């Protein structure tokens, strides 16, 4: 370990706006005596952008894995949308470094601040003025003939989908070692509460408060009478098997970032991981307010519990 304060910057470097924001964050850290760190590819792109705008701060950014090890990081500041936060979670999975998101995207459910708040957010980072919370994640494994052939994890969701548009995927669902139902479908989403506002929400699943410990299962376009979204105990083992009668193989996607093919006969198991993702929070406001803000929900006419009745 080192006494030097090290903050990882993770950015959506394909966007010029994100590159400019990255340099702004790096300058704020350096001014406070904190060393910014980036992964090799993003650092290279940041160097190239810095040259075009005559910015010298990029020269002081260290490279993750070369100059600095993941375990030495204090925090990861993420500039982008939820997809960039998922990328950052993958980068620091082993060290469980807290993530603090600055939203440069559209909804940005996981982000703590917006692009016009970069200066105040970095001041909070410098002062270590944030609260760290934990989010449930999934361990996901694929088995063939009872042998594990693939293992990964997910913060938002793991999705089993059909691999060909014209074909239907035939699966059987199992909960805690007992079969629940079999049906044809486009796919099935197994989600965490964090992911309940992502793909699972688009598939018709419920929004689950992050403080609730649970797993979700949402069938996608299922041909069955009983194919409703389920909220399942976090201690349960959820499994899907690709049936022999399936018209073709499937594919497993985790957080839209990691994937593997699922041949007929494959078994996919999902369980709560013992390694959560840690998020740095700048406020402790209720999740209800976040829902209203991010989804622009109409609340006109609300008077509150203390309002006098007319």
C-alpha positions as CSV (number, residue, x, y, z in Angstrom):
1,X,0.0,0.0,0.0
2,X,1.0,3.6,-0.5
3,X,0.3,6.9,1.5
4,X,-0.2,8.7,-1.8
5,X,-3.8,9.5,-2.6
6,X,-4.7,7.9,-5.9
7,X,-8.0,8.3,-7.7
8,X,-8.9,6.4,-10.9
9,X,-10.6,8.3,-13.7
10,X,-12.8,6.2,-16.0
11,X,-14.2,8.0,-19.0
12,X,-16.2,7.5,-22.1
13,X,-13.3,8.6,-24.2
14,X,-15.1,8.2,-27.5
15,X,-16.8,11.5,-26.7
16,X,-15.0,14.8,-26.7
17,X,-17.2,16.1,-23.9
18,X,-16.0,13.3,-21.7
19,X,-12.3,13.9,-22.6
20,X,-12.6,17.6,-21.6
21,X,-14.4,16.6,-18.3
22,X,-11.6,14.1,-17.7
23,X,-8.9,16.8,-17.9
24,X,-11.0,19.1,-15.7
25,X,-11.1,16.3,-13.0
26,X,-7.4,15.6,-13.4
27,X,-6.5,19.3,-12.9
28,X,-8.7,19.5,-9.8
29,X,-7.0,16.4,-8.3
30,X,-3.5,17.5,-9.1
31,X,-4.1,20.9,-7.6
32,X,-5.2,19.2,-4.3
33,X,-2.1,16.9,-4.4
34,X,-4.0,13.8,-5.4
35,X,-2.6,11.7,-8.3
36,X,-5.1,10.8,-11.1
37,X,-4.8,7.3,-12.6
38,X,-6.3,5.9,-15.8
39,X,-6.2,2.6,-17.7
40,X,-3.8,2.4,-20.6
41,X,-6.2,2.8,-23.5
42,X,-8.1,5.7,-22.0
43,X,-4.9,7.4,-20.9
44,X,-3.6,7.2,-24.5
45,X,-6.8,8.8,-25.8
46,X,-6.7,11.5,-23.1
47,X,-3.0,12.3,-24.0
48,X,-4.0,12.7,-27.6
49,X,-6.9,15.1,-26.8
50,X,-4.7,17.1,-24.3
51,X,-2.3,17.8,-27.1
52,X,-5.0,19.3,-29.3
53,X,-6.1,21.7,-26.5
54,X,-2.6,22.4,-25.1
55,X,-3.4,20.9,-21.7
56,X,-0.4,19.7,-19.7
57,X,-2.3,17.9,-16.9
58,X,-2.5,14.6,-18.8
59,X,1.3,14.2,-18.5
60,X,0.9,13.7,-14.7
61,X,-1.7,11.0,-14.9
62,X,-0.4,7.5,-14.0
63,X,-1.2,4.3,-15.7
64,X,-3.2,1.6,-13.9
65,X,-1.5,-1.8,-13.9
66,X,1.9,-0.2,-14.8
67,X,2.6,2.6,-12.4
68,X,-0.2,1.9,-9.9
69,X,-2.0,-1.3,-8.8
70,X,-5.7,-1.6,-8.4
71,X,-5.5,-2.3,-4.7
72,X,-3.9,1.2,-4.0
73,X,-6.8,3.2,-5.4
74,X,-8.9,5.3,-3.0
75,X,-11.8,6.0,-5.4
76,X,-12.8,5.7,-9.0
77,X,-14.5,8.8,-10.5
78,X,-16.5,7.8,-13.6
79,X,-17.4,10.2,-16.4
80,X,-20.1,9.0,-18.6
81,X,-23.4,7.2,-18.4
82,X,-24.4,3.9,-16.6
83,X,-22.5,1.9,-19.3
84,X,-19.3,3.7,-18.3
85,X,-20.0,2.9,-14.6
86,X,-20.4,-0.8,-15.5
87,X,-17.1,-0.7,-17.3
88,X,-15.5,0.9,-14.2
89,X,-17.0,-1.7,-11.9
90,X,-15.3,-4.4,-14.1
91,X,-12.0,-2.6,-13.8
92,X,-12.0,-2.5,-10.0
93,X,-13.9,-5.8,-9.4
94,X,-11.0,-7.3,-7.4
95,X,-10.3,-4.4,-5.1
96,X,-13.9,-3.2,-4.8
97,X,-12.8,0.4,-5.0
98,X,-15.8,2.7,-4.6
99,X,-17.3,4.3,-7.7
100,X,-18.5,7.8,-8.0
101,X,-20.4,8.6,-11.2
102,X,-20.6,12.0,-12.9
103,X,-23.4,11.7,-15.5
104,X,-22.6,12.7,-19.0
105,X,-25.2,10.4,-20.6
106,X,-29.0,10.5,-20.6
107,X,-30.6,8.9,-17.6
108,X,-27.5,7.9,-15.5
109,X,-29.3,6.1,-12.7
110,X,-26.0,5.1,-11.0
111,X,-24.4,8.5,-11.2
112,X,-24.3,10.9,-8.2
113,X,-23.9,14.2,-10.0
114,X,-24.3,15.9,-13.4
115,X,-21.8,17.4,-15.8
116,X,-22.5,21.0,-14.5
117,X,-21.5,19.8,-11.0
118,X,-17.9,18.6,-11.8
119,X,-16.2,21.3,-9.7
120,X,-18.3,20.8,-6.6
121,X,-18.1,17.0,-7.0
122,X,-14.3,17.1,-7.2
123,X,-14.2,19.3,-4.1
124,X,-16.2,16.6,-2.2
125,X,-13.7,14.0,-3.5
126,X,-10.8,16.0,-2.3
127,X,-12.4,16.4,1.2
128,X,-13.4,12.7,1.2
129,X,-16.9,14.0,1.8
130,X,-19.0,11.0,0.6
131,X,-20.7,7.9,1.9
132,X,-19.9,4.4,0.6
133,X,-22.8,2.0,0.1
134,X,-22.9,-1.5,-1.3
135,X,-24.9,-3.0,-4.1
136,X,-25.8,-6.6,-4.6
137,X,-24.1,-8.4,-7.5
138,X,-24.6,-11.8,-9.2
139,X,-22.3,-14.7,-9.6
140,X,-23.1,-16.5,-12.9
141,X,-21.8,-19.9,-14.0
142,X,-22.4,-22.0,-17.1
143,X,-22.2,-25.8,-16.9
144,X,-22.1,-28.5,-19.6
145,X,-22.5,-32.1,-18.6
146,X,-22.1,-31.1,-15.0
147,X,-18.8,-29.4,-15.6
148,X,-18.4,-25.6,-15.2
149,X,-17.2,-24.1,-18.5
150,X,-17.6,-20.4,-17.8
151,X,-17.9,-18.1,-14.8
152,X,-18.5,-14.4,-14.6
153,X,-20.5,-11.8,-12.6
154,X,-23.0,-9.0,-13.1
155,X,-24.0,-5.7,-11.4
156,X,-27.1,-5.0,-13.4
157,X,-28.3,-8.2,-15.0
158,X,-27.4,-11.5,-16.6
159,X,-29.5,-12.3,-19.7
160,X,-30.0,-15.5,-21.5
161,X,-31.1,-14.7,-25.1
162,X,-31.8,-16.5,-28.3
163,X,-28.8,-16.3,-30.6
164,X,-30.9,-16.1,-33.9
165,X,-33.7,-13.7,-34.4
166,X,-35.9,-16.2,-36.3
167,X,-35.6,-18.9,-33.6
168,X,-37.2,-19.4,-30.3
169,X,-35.2,-20.3,-27.2
170,X,-36.8,-23.2,-25.2
171,X,-35.8,-23.2,-21.5
172,X,-36.8,-24.6,-18.2
173,X,-36.6,-22.4,-15.0
174,X,-35.4,-23.9,-11.7
175,X,-35.6,-22.3,-8.3
176,X,-33.7,-23.8,-5.4
177,X,-33.3,-27.2,-7.1
178,X,-37.0,-27.5,-8.1
179,X,-38.4,-27.0,-11.6
180,X,-40.8,-24.0,-11.9
181,X,-41.8,-23.9,-15.6
182,X,-40.6,-24.5,-19.2
183,X,-41.5,-22.3,-22.2
184,X,-40.3,-20.8,-25.4
185,X,-39.1,-17.2,-25.2
186,X,-36.8,-14.5,-26.6
187,X,-34.8,-14.7,-23.4
188,X,-34.8,-14.3,-19.6
189,X,-33.3,-11.5,-17.5
190,X,-32.0,-12.3,-14.1
191,X,-31.5,-9.0,-12.4
192,X,-30.3,-7.3,-9.2
193,X,-32.3,-4.5,-7.6
194,X,-29.7,-2.1,-9.2
195,X,-30.6,-3.5,-12.6
196,X,-34.3,-3.3,-12.0
197,X,-34.4,0.1,-13.7
198,X,-32.4,-1.2,-16.7
199,X,-33.1,-4.2,-19.1
200,X,-35.4,-5.9,-16.6
201,X,-37.6,-2.7,-16.5
202,X,-37.8,-2.6,-20.3
203,X,-38.9,-6.2,-20.2
204,X,-41.8,-5.4,-17.8
205,X,-40.2,-6.1,-14.5
206,X,-40.8,-4.2,-11.3
207,X,-38.6,-1.4,-10.0
208,X,-37.0,-2.7,-6.8
209,X,-35.5,-0.3,-4.2
210,X,-31.7,-0.8,-3.9
211,X,-32.1,-1.3,-0.2
212,X,-34.1,-4.5,-0.9
213,X,-32.1,-7.7,-0.9
214,X,-33.6,-9.8,-3.7
215,X,-33.1,-11.3,-7.1
216,X,-35.4,-10.7,-10.1
217,X,-36.4,-12.9,-13.0
218,X,-38.1,-11.4,-16.0
219,X,-39.1,-13.5,-19.0
220,X,-38.9,-11.8,-22.4
221,X,-41.7,-12.5,-24.9
222,X,-42.5,-15.8,-23.3
223,X,-45.0,-18.2,-24.9
224,X,-46.6,-19.4,-21.7
225,X,-49.6,-18.7,-19.4
226,X,-47.3,-18.4,-16.4
227,X,-44.4,-16.2,-17.3
228,X,-44.7,-13.3,-14.9
229,X,-41.7,-11.4,-13.4
230,X,-40.6,-13.0,-10.1
231,X,-39.0,-11.5,-7.1
232,X,-36.9,-14.2,-5.5
233,X,-35.0,-14.6,-2.2
234,X,-31.4,-13.4,-2.4
235,X,-30.3,-16.7,-0.9
236,X,-32.0,-18.8,-3.7
237,X,-30.2,-20.5,-6.5
238,X,-31.8,-19.6,-9.8
239,X,-31.0,-21.8,-12.8
240,X,-32.0,-22.0,-16.5
241,X,-31.5,-25.0,-18.8
242,X,-31.5,-24.7,-22.6
243,X,-33.8,-27.6,-23.5
244,X,-33.0,-30.2,-26.2
245,X,-36.1,-29.2,-28.1
246,X,-34.8,-25.6,-28.4
247,X,-34.6,-24.5,-32.0
248,X,-31.0,-23.4,-31.5
249,X,-28.3,-22.3,-29.1
250,X,-28.6,-19.2,-26.9
251,X,-26.2,-16.6,-25.6
252,X,-25.4,-15.3,-22.1
253,X,-24.8,-11.6,-21.7
254,X,-23.7,-10.0,-18.4
255,X,-24.2,-6.3,-18.0
256,X,-24.0,-6.1,-21.8
257,X,-20.2,-6.5,-21.6
258,X,-19.3,-10.1,-21.2
259,X,-20.9,-13.0,-23.2
260,X,-20.6,-16.6,-24.0
261,X,-22.5,-19.0,-26.3
262,X,-25.0,-21.5,-24.7
263,X,-25.3,-24.7,-26.7
264,X,-28.4,-26.9,-26.3
265,X,-28.1,-28.7,-23.0
266,X,-26.3,-25.8,-21.2
267,X,-27.2,-25.0,-17.7
268,X,-26.8,-21.4,-16.3
269,X,-26.8,-20.8,-12.6
270,X,-27.3,-17.4,-10.9
271,X,-26.7,-16.7,-7.2
272,X,-26.0,-13.7,-5.0
273,X,-22.3,-12.9,-5.0
274,X,-20.3,-12.4,-1.8
275,X,-18.5,-9.5,-3.5
276,X,-20.7,-6.4,-3.8
277,X,-20.0,-3.3,-5.9
278,X,-19.4,-0.2,-3.7
279,X,-20.8,3.1,-4.7
280,X,-19.8,6.5,-3.3
281,X,-22.8,8.6,-2.5
282,X,-22.9,12.4,-2.2
283,X,-26.3,12.6,-0.6
284,X,-28.6,10.2,1.2
285,X,-31.9,11.4,-0.4
286,X,-34.7,8.8,-0.9
287,X,-34.7,6.5,-3.9
288,X,-38.2,7.9,-4.7
289,X,-36.7,11.3,-5.5
290,X,-34.1,9.6,-7.8
291,X,-36.9,7.8,-9.7
292,X,-38.9,11.0,-10.1
293,X,-35.8,13.0,-11.3
294,X,-34.3,10.4,-13.6
295,X,-37.6,9.3,-15.2
296,X,-39.1,12.9,-15.1
297,X,-42.2,11.5,-13.4
298,X,-45.2,13.9,-13.0
299,X,-45.8,14.8,-9.3
300,X,-47.8,18.0,-9.8
301,X,-50.7,18.2,-7.3
302,X,-48.9,16.3,-4.5
303,X,-49.5,18.0,-1.1
304,X,-47.7,15.7,1.3
305,X,-48.7,14.1,4.6
306,X,-48.6,17.4,6.5
307,X,-50.9,19.3,4.2
308,X,-54.3,20.5,5.5
309,X,-57.3,18.9,3.9
310,X,-59.7,21.2,2.1
